[in-house]
């Protein structure tokens, strides 16, 4: 009988994270201090992060051991399953083989706990009492709320206002695990008050919420900041996805020709693809495709420049593809993909053409989500549906060519709390939106003064 699921046991949870920095063919760009424009050191990051995470952020070691308490928590849901999408393949009548690594089995329903648990552990070890963070669609806030509960930490979440209003059950999920959830921008921080003075009805953005969370952490001695994407240590923690997927693809007797993931900041796609990248560096033909929304086309239409990670321009400057830190996105339903920049390591790989990128409008993405749900049964999160859209297009291209190809996609979370978006799509109320080119050009001109 042909297998549909490829499962590893609890004893197969990876014992070490994979650090791609050790194998990069080109060195990463330096991270610069926002004031001096000189490379930052550990002391510059100490107000925000515990020292173990700072060490991981700058590490060049290929493997970093996963602490036993973290692995013990991972075993609550890891290893996650790899599925062969046989029903979707049949519906598409394609010679392609489609596999998906499903991260929706975690308690929070997404890949985000892979790093939230690690970050909560290291902060607890250093005696931190509270973590402050931001969240867009709510997946990251949910994950950190859970992790803080498991390790006995308080948690404050600044949730982008448009998502706070669109996704009340994400907010309630965080509150169920004990987090204090605030609609950002708030009147609790200088950054939030400044935004509200200029734009009282601001829908918020991840950049604004980051500014608030960073300010909160920097002004309280017992509090650290926690980030769910972009930074090197976050990408590192997510590699458990790809490490498991490599073994599961071997179990299936197959190897991917193309690896696909949605990208907002880059954590789930990087976590899936990084462990497959060493062969690419050696010349393998495997393709890696990042998928983003046309409403927030960071890789496909942004520029590769130094920029701040937040709207208030308080974070270090990192080199990344960006739409500008003042970017305020439209209220598309893929709230986790509404960030102005992307992970510097992912951007480096894209810049040197190891990674491809494509952008889609949201209606065609939801069409793909419905087709997937009606064949495979899983209702995908709007973010993950971007990867599904590209996987379907790849499978149809294989059909047109009459040649098989193996497709591996990251299904980063379920859509159980996103049914309002599905309702809008089924009712024909979802609108496509392409971010205006004039707005991008204006932002790029403003960023010119930041370049070293």
Backbone torsions as a table, in degrees:
resi	resn	phi	psi	omega
1	UNK	NA	134.2	-178.5
2	UNK	-71.9	135.6	-176.8
3	UNK	-78.4	144.3	173.7
4	UNK	-107.1	-35.9	-179.0
5	UNK	-113.8	142.4	175.4
6	UNK	-122.9	109.2	-168.0
7	UNK	-116.0	136.5	171.1
8	UNK	-104.1	157.8	178.9
9	UNK	-88.5	170.2	-179.3
10	UNK	-59.6	-31.1	178.0
11	UNK	-69.4	-9.9	-179.7
12	UNK	-95.0	4.0	173.8
13	UNK	-58.1	129.1	-177.4
14	UNK	-52.8	143.0	179.2
15	UNK	-93.5	-11.6	179.2
16	UNK	-146.7	145.3	172.2
17	UNK	-80.5	153.5	178.1
18	UNK	-99.1	126.6	-179.8
19	UNK	-103.8	105.0	-175.8
20	UNK	-65.9	-20.4	-179.3
21	UNK	-57.1	-31.8	-179.7
22	UNK	-64.3	-23.9	-174.4
23	UNK	-113.9	2.1	-177.4
24	UNK	-61.3	133.4	177.1
25	UNK	-75.6	-16.5	176.0
26	UNK	-131.7	142.2	-176.5
27	UNK	-73.3	148.5	176.4
28	UNK	-68.8	151.9	177.0
29	UNK	-70.4	149.6	179.5
30	UNK	-65.8	149.0	172.2
31	UNK	-91.8	131.0	-171.1
32	UNK	-108.6	145.1	176.0
33	UNK	-67.4	136.0	-176.5
34	UNK	-65.3	-23.0	-179.5
35	UNK	-93.9	-49.6	-174.8
36	UNK	-88.6	-18.5	-174.6
37	UNK	61.6	22.2	174.1
38	UNK	-102.1	156.5	178.6
39	UNK	-54.8	136.8	-178.9
40	UNK	-79.6	159.3	174.9
41	UNK	-121.6	176.6	-178.9
42	UNK	-55.2	-36.0	-177.8
43	UNK	-64.2	-29.2	179.7
44	UNK	-70.4	-27.8	-178.0
45	UNK	-94.6	-14.1	-174.0
46	UNK	-58.4	-33.6	178.3
47	UNK	-65.2	-19.5	-174.4
48	UNK	-106.3	-34.1	-171.7
49	UNK	-128.7	151.0	172.7
50	UNK	-69.2	156.6	-172.0
51	UNK	-63.1	-34.1	-179.7
52	UNK	-63.9	-37.2	177.4
53	UNK	-72.0	-34.0	176.1
54	UNK	-63.6	-41.3	177.2
55	UNK	-61.7	-41.5	179.1
56	UNK	-67.1	-34.2	-179.2
57	UNK	-60.7	-33.8	-176.1
58	UNK	-109.5	5.0	-175.2
59	UNK	-67.5	146.5	172.3
60	UNK	-116.0	9.5	176.5
61	UNK	-73.0	141.0	-176.2
62	UNK	-70.2	-36.6	-179.9
63	UNK	-126.6	138.4	176.2
64	UNK	-126.3	121.5	-173.9
65	UNK	-60.8	136.9	175.7
66	UNK	-86.3	120.4	-178.3
67	UNK	-57.9	147.3	-177.9
68	UNK	-57.4	-43.0	178.8
69	UNK	-60.4	-31.7	177.8
70	UNK	-71.5	-43.8	178.2
71	UNK	-63.3	-34.8	178.6
72	UNK	-62.6	-40.2	177.1
73	UNK	-71.4	-42.4	177.5
74	UNK	-50.5	-38.2	-175.0
75	UNK	-66.6	-8.7	173.6
76	UNK	-62.5	-29.0	-179.9
77	UNK	-141.9	-11.4	-179.2
78	UNK	-100.0	151.6	-2.0
79	UNK	-69.5	147.3	177.2
80	UNK	-85.2	156.2	-175.1
81	UNK	-75.8	150.2	165.6
82	UNK	-107.0	128.7	-179.1
83	UNK	-111.7	146.8	165.4
84	UNK	-96.2	123.2	-175.0
85	UNK	-83.8	65.3	-173.7
86	UNK	-65.1	-37.8	-178.8
87	UNK	-70.8	-36.7	175.4
88	UNK	-66.8	-41.8	177.0
89	UNK	-57.3	-44.1	-178.5
90	UNK	-65.7	-41.3	179.7
91	UNK	-63.9	-33.5	179.9
92	UNK	-84.5	-12.6	-177.3
93	UNK	52.0	50.8	-173.4
94	UNK	-113.6	147.8	172.9
95	UNK	-79.6	-5.1	-180.0
96	UNK	-71.0	149.4	172.3
97	UNK	-105.5	122.5	-175.4
98	UNK	-111.8	123.3	175.9
99	UNK	-117.9	147.1	173.3
100	UNK	-135.4	133.3	175.7
101	UNK	-90.4	114.2	-168.5
102	UNK	-100.8	111.7	-179.5
103	UNK	-95.1	1.8	-178.5
104	UNK	-74.2	0.5	179.8
105	UNK	-85.1	-4.0	177.7
106	UNK	-71.4	159.0	179.8
107	UNK	-57.0	-32.1	179.8
108	UNK	-86.9	-7.8	174.5
109	UNK	85.6	12.9	179.6
110	UNK	-151.3	-176.3	178.6
111	UNK	-76.8	-13.5	-169.0
112	UNK	-59.8	-32.8	179.4
113	UNK	-61.4	-18.7	179.6
114	UNK	-56.4	-38.0	177.1
115	UNK	-97.7	-30.1	179.7
116	UNK	-59.7	-43.0	-180.0
117	UNK	-63.3	-44.8	179.8
118	UNK	-63.2	-44.7	-178.6
119	UNK	-65.6	-41.3	178.4
120	UNK	-62.7	-41.0	179.7
121	UNK	-60.4	-50.3	-176.5
122	UNK	-66.4	-35.2	176.7
123	UNK	-67.7	-41.2	177.9
124	UNK	-61.0	-41.0	179.6
125	UNK	-60.4	-30.4	-177.8
126	UNK	-91.5	2.1	176.1
127	UNK	86.0	16.6	178.0
128	UNK	-70.7	143.1	-179.8
129	UNK	-96.1	-35.2	-172.2
130	UNK	-140.8	146.2	173.2
131	UNK	-114.7	138.6	175.0
132	UNK	-114.6	139.4	-178.6
133	UNK	-153.6	175.5	174.2
134	UNK	-117.2	163.6	172.2
135	UNK	-151.6	146.8	177.7
136	UNK	-92.5	-86.8	-179.0
137	UNK	-74.3	-18.2	178.1
138	UNK	113.2	-10.9	-179.5
139	UNK	-62.4	-44.7	-179.0
140	UNK	-69.2	-43.7	178.2
141	UNK	-59.9	-39.8	177.7
142	UNK	-62.9	-43.6	-178.3
143	UNK	-63.9	-43.3	-178.3
144	UNK	-71.8	-35.7	176.1
145	UNK	-59.4	-43.6	177.6
146	UNK	-62.8	-48.5	-176.9
147	UNK	-62.8	-41.4	178.6
148	UNK	-63.6	-38.7	177.4
149	UNK	-62.6	-42.4	-177.9
150	UNK	-67.1	-29.7	-177.5
151	UNK	-109.3	10.3	173.1
152	UNK	73.2	36.6	178.1
153	UNK	-112.3	150.0	170.1
154	UNK	-78.7	156.7	-174.4
155	UNK	-142.4	128.3	175.1
156	UNK	-118.3	126.2	-176.2
157	UNK	-119.4	121.9	172.2
158	UNK	-93.0	107.4	-174.2
159	UNK	-101.0	127.1	179.9
160	UNK	-50.2	128.7	-170.0
161	UNK	-54.1	-44.0	-176.7
162	UNK	-62.1	-36.1	176.9
163	UNK	-75.9	-36.9	176.5
164	UNK	-54.7	-39.1	179.7
165	UNK	-81.1	-38.8	-176.7
166	UNK	-74.2	-30.6	-169.1
167	UNK	-127.0	67.6	-177.2
168	UNK	-63.2	-26.6	-177.6
169	UNK	-76.7	-25.0	170.6
170	UNK	-63.9	-43.3	178.0
171	UNK	-60.0	-45.3	-178.9
172	UNK	-66.5	-32.7	176.7
173	UNK	-61.5	-45.6	178.6
174	UNK	-63.9	-43.2	179.9
175	UNK	-65.6	-33.7	176.7
176	UNK	-59.6	-37.0	178.2
177	UNK	-86.8	6.4	170.6
178	UNK	97.4	6.8	-178.6
179	UNK	-80.0	151.2	171.4
180	UNK	-92.6	114.9	-173.6
181	UNK	-110.5	125.0	-176.4
182	UNK	-119.6	141.5	177.2
183	UNK	-81.0	116.1	-175.5
184	UNK	-99.8	133.4	12.4
185	UNK	-79.4	146.4	-179.4
186	UNK	-111.8	175.4	173.5
187	UNK	-99.6	14.4	-177.5
188	UNK	-89.2	-15.8	-176.5
189	UNK	-126.2	156.9	175.1
190	UNK	-60.1	-42.3	-179.1
191	UNK	-61.4	-45.1	-179.2
192	UNK	-65.7	-43.4	-179.5
193	UNK	-64.0	-37.2	179.4
194	UNK	-63.8	-40.8	178.3
195	UNK	-65.5	-44.8	-177.1
196	UNK	-66.5	-31.0	176.8
197	UNK	-65.8	-38.8	-179.4
198	UNK	-80.2	-40.9	-174.9
199	UNK	-137.3	84.7	-176.2
200	UNK	-57.5	-30.6	-179.1
201	UNK	-101.4	26.6	-179.6
202	UNK	-53.8	132.0	176.0
203	UNK	-75.3	-7.5	-178.0
204	UNK	81.9	170.8	176.0
205	UNK	-159.0	164.5	176.6
206	UNK	-62.8	-35.8	178.3
207	UNK	-61.1	-41.4	178.1
208	UNK	-66.6	-45.8	-179.0
209	UNK	-63.5	-36.4	175.8
210	UNK	-62.3	-45.3	179.1
211	UNK	-55.5	-43.0	-178.4
212	UNK	-67.4	-44.2	-178.6
213	UNK	-66.9	-40.3	178.6
214	UNK	-63.4	-44.6	178.7
215	UNK	-61.3	-42.5	178.9
216	UNK	-57.8	-49.4	-178.2
217	UNK	-65.8	-41.5	-176.1
218	UNK	-69.4	-19.9	-176.9
219	UNK	-105.5	9.0	177.0
220	UNK	-133.0	120.6	-175.2
221	UNK	-64.4	-26.3	-176.2
222	UNK	-94.4	9.1	-172.3
223	UNK	-124.2	140.2	172.4
224	UNK	-120.6	164.3	179.8
225	UNK	-98.1	144.9	179.9
226	UNK	-131.5	130.3	-176.2
227	UNK	-117.4	138.0	-173.8
228	UNK	-94.8	-0.7	-179.5
229	UNK	-159.0	-174.6	168.7
230	UNK	74.6	-53.9	-172.9
231	UNK	-74.1	156.8	-175.3
232	UNK	-58.8	-42.1	-176.1
233	UNK	-68.3	-26.9	177.0
234	UNK	-70.7	-44.8	176.9
235	UNK	-58.9	-40.8	179.6
236	UNK	-56.5	-50.5	-176.8
237	UNK	-63.4	-31.9	-177.8
238	UNK	-75.7	-9.3	-178.2
239	UNK	-67.0	-8.7	172.8
240	UNK	-58.4	-28.6	179.7
241	UNK	-63.5	-54.4	-177.6
242	UNK	-69.7	-34.1	178.2
243	UNK	-62.1	-42.0	176.0
244	UNK	-68.2	-42.4	-176.5
245	UNK	-62.6	-35.1	177.5
246	UNK	-59.7	-47.0	-179.5
247	UNK	-66.1	-38.6	-178.3
248	UNK	-70.5	-35.3	175.3
249	UNK	-65.5	-35.4	174.8
250	UNK	-64.2	-41.0	176.4
251	UNK	-58.8	-36.6	-179.4
252	UNK	-78.2	-7.6	-178.1
253	UNK	68.6	34.0	-174.4
254	UNK	-140.0	169.6	176.4
255	UNK	-146.8	140.4	-174.5
256	UNK	-73.3	137.0	168.5
257	UNK	-86.7	-28.2	178.4
258	UNK	-144.0	135.5	178.4
259	UNK	-116.0	128.2	-170.7
260	UNK	-127.3	139.6	174.5
261	UNK	-154.0	150.5	173.9
262	UNK	-74.4	153.4	-177.4
263	UNK	-135.2	121.8	169.5
264	UNK	-114.5	-57.0	169.4
265	UNK	-111.9	-27.4	174.2
266	UNK	118.0	1.8	-170.3
267	UNK	-70.8	-44.3	-176.1
268	UNK	-73.3	-38.8	178.7
269	UNK	-67.1	-44.1	178.6
270	UNK	-63.9	-41.0	178.9
271	UNK	-60.8	-35.6	178.2
272	UNK	-76.2	-44.0	-168.9
273	UNK	-88.3	-30.6	-174.1
274	UNK	-53.3	-45.6	-179.5
275	UNK	-65.3	-15.5	176.4
276	UNK	-91.7	-10.0	-171.3
277	UNK	-71.8	-32.8	-178.5
278	UNK	-53.2	-37.5	177.9
279	UNK	-67.5	-34.3	177.0
280	UNK	-63.5	-41.4	178.6
281	UNK	-62.3	-26.2	179.6
282	UNK	-90.6	2.0	174.0
283	UNK	109.3	8.7	179.5
284	UNK	-65.2	157.6	-178.0
285	UNK	-89.9	6.2	179.8
286	UNK	-60.5	134.6	177.6
287	UNK	-100.2	147.1	178.2
288	UNK	-126.8	122.1	-171.9
289	UNK	-123.3	120.4	174.7
290	UNK	-91.4	135.7	-177.0
291	UNK	-121.0	128.8	-178.1
292	UNK	-135.0	166.9	178.6
293	UNK	-82.6	147.9	175.2
294	UNK	-62.1	-23.8	179.7
295	UNK	-74.1	-17.1	179.0
296	UNK	-143.4	69.3	-169.7
297	UNK	-87.6	65.0	-171.2
298	UNK	-61.2	-54.0	-178.3
299	UNK	-73.8	-42.9	-171.3
300	UNK	-76.5	-24.3	-177.8
301	UNK	-134.7	-5.1	176.2
302	UNK	-80.3	178.0	177.5
303	UNK	-113.1	155.0	-179.2
304	UNK	-90.4	96.2	-171.9
305	UNK	-142.6	165.0	169.2
306	UNK	-75.3	135.3	178.9
307	UNK	-153.3	161.5	174.5
308	UNK	-76.4	154.3	177.4
309	UNK	-85.1	-9.3	-175.6
310	UNK	-135.1	164.7	-176.2
311	UNK	-70.2	-36.0	-177.5
312	UNK	-79.1	-0.4	176.3
313	UNK	61.0	47.2	179.4
314	UNK	-109.2	-17.7	-177.1
315	UNK	-82.7	166.0	172.4
316	UNK	-59.2	157.8	176.7
317	UNK	-86.8	127.6	177.8
318	UNK	-123.7	149.2	179.0
319	UNK	-87.8	121.1	-175.3
320	UNK	-159.6	164.2	168.4
321	UNK	-72.8	131.7	-171.6
322	UNK	-145.5	153.1	171.1
323	UNK	-103.1	6.4	-178.8
324	UNK	98.3	135.7	-172.7
325	UNK	-70.2	-10.6	175.2
326	UNK	-88.8	2.1	-179.3
327	UNK	-57.4	127.8	172.5
328	UNK	-120.3	112.3	-171.8
329	UNK	-79.7	160.7	171.8
330	UNK	-69.9	164.6	-175.2
331	UNK	-84.1	52.8	175.1
332	UNK	-65.7	161.2	-173.3
333	UNK	-81.2	-15.5	175.5
334	UNK	-83.4	68.9	-171.8
335	UNK	-60.2	-26.6	179.6
336	UNK	-75.8	-4.4	-179.3
337	UNK	-111.6	24.5	-173.2
338	UNK	-108.6	41.8	-179.7
339	UNK	-105.2	146.9	-173.8
340	UNK	-75.5	-20.3	-178.1
341	UNK	-127.1	-171.6	177.8
342	UNK	-142.9	167.7	-178.8
343	UNK	-56.3	129.7	-180.0
344	UNK	-55.6	-36.9	179.5
345	UNK	-66.8	-41.4	176.0
346	UNK	-64.2	-44.2	-179.7
347	UNK	-62.2	-37.9	177.3
348	UNK	-60.8	-44.8	179.9
349	UNK	-66.6	-37.7	177.7
350	UNK	-67.7	-41.8	-179.1
351	UNK	-60.9	-35.5	-178.8
352	UNK	-95.8	13.7	169.4
353	UNK	67.3	25.9	169.5
354	UNK	-83.0	-17.5	-178.0
355	UNK	-128.2	142.4	172.7
356	UNK	-101.3	167.7	176.4
357	UNK	-145.6	147.9	177.7
358	UNK	-144.4	149.6	179.3
359	UNK	-123.2	144.6	-178.8
360	UNK	-128.7	152.8	168.5
361	UNK	-77.2	156.8	-169.9
362	UNK	-74.2	-24.9	-179.0
363	UNK	-69.9	-41.1	177.9
364	UNK	-68.7	-28.8	175.6
365	UNK	-65.6	-44.2	179.7
366	UNK	-70.6	-29.5	172.3
367	UNK	-59.8	-43.2	178.3
368	UNK	-65.7	-39.4	179.0
369	UNK	-60.7	-42.3	178.7
370	UNK	-65.5	-42.3	179.8
371	UNK	-63.0	-39.8	178.3
372	UNK	-65.9	-46.7	-179.2
373	UNK	-61.9	-35.1	-176.4
374	UNK	-83.0	-8.4	175.7
375	UNK	-111.7	-47.9	-176.0
376	UNK	-92.9	-15.7	175.7
377	UNK	91.2	-26.1	-178.7
378	UNK	-83.0	129.8	174.3
379	UNK	-87.2	111.4	-174.3
380	UNK	-82.0	152.3	170.6
381	UNK	-62.0	150.0	178.6
382	UNK	-55.4	-34.8	178.4
383	UNK	-63.0	-51.7	-177.7
384	UNK	-63.8	-27.2	-179.5
385	UNK	-62.8	-22.6	175.4
386	UNK	-63.5	-41.8	177.5
387	UNK	-65.9	-38.2	178.1
388	UNK	-62.4	-42.2	178.8
389	UNK	-56.0	-47.2	-179.3
390	UNK	-67.7	-37.9	179.0
391	UNK	-62.9	-41.5	177.8
392	UNK	-63.6	-42.4	178.7
393	UNK	-63.2	-38.9	177.1
394	UNK	-63.8	-41.9	-179.5
395	UNK	-65.8	-38.2	177.8
396	UNK	-69.3	-34.1	176.0
397	UNK	-66.3	-39.5	176.5
398	UNK	-61.8	-38.9	177.3
399	UNK	-63.2	-44.2	-179.7
400	UNK	-62.7	-39.3	179.9
401	UNK	-78.3	-20.2	-176.6
402	UNK	71.6	26.2	-178.7
403	UNK	-129.4	137.0	179.7
404	UNK	-71.8	154.4	169.2
405	UNK	-150.4	150.9	-179.8
406	UNK	-100.8	123.6	-176.0
407	UNK	-114.1	128.6	174.7
408	UNK	-119.4	121.7	178.6
409	UNK	-122.1	152.3	175.8
410	UNK	-93.7	114.0	174.6
411	UNK	-95.1	92.0	-164.0
412	UNK	-77.5	-12.7	178.7
413	UNK	-178.1	165.2	179.3
414	UNK	-90.8	165.7	-177.4
415	UNK	-107.4	26.6	-174.8
416	UNK	-62.9	-25.5	179.1
417	UNK	-103.2	14.7	-176.6
418	UNK	-117.9	23.2	-174.0
419	UNK	-68.9	-22.3	174.8
420	UNK	-62.0	-35.4	177.9
421	UNK	-68.5	-41.8	177.3
422	UNK	-64.7	-40.0	178.0
423	UNK	-60.1	-43.9	-180.0
424	UNK	-63.6	-39.4	-180.0
425	UNK	-67.9	-45.6	-179.5
426	UNK	-64.0	-28.8	179.3
427	UNK	-87.9	-1.0	178.8
428	UNK	76.9	20.4	-177.2
429	UNK	-95.4	-12.1	178.9
430	UNK	-70.1	137.6	179.3
431	UNK	-117.2	142.5	174.2
432	UNK	-79.0	150.8	-178.9
433	UNK	-150.9	124.2	173.8
434	UNK	-106.4	128.8	-177.0
435	UNK	-62.6	132.4	-173.5
436	UNK	-62.7	135.1	179.9
437	UNK	-63.9	-35.0	179.7
438	UNK	-62.2	-37.2	179.7
439	UNK	-66.4	-37.8	178.7
440	UNK	-66.6	-45.2	-179.0
441	UNK	-62.2	-40.4	178.0
442	UNK	-62.2	-44.2	179.9
443	UNK	-63.8	-38.8	-179.4
444	UNK	-66.7	-37.1	177.4
445	UNK	-64.4	-38.2	-180.0
446	UNK	-68.6	-30.2	-179.4
447	UNK	-76.8	-15.0	-176.2
448	UNK	-56.8	-34.3	-176.8
449	UNK	-72.6	-15.6	-178.7
450	UNK	-85.3	-13.1	-172.1
451	UNK	-76.0	135.6	-177.9
452	UNK	-69.7	NA	NA
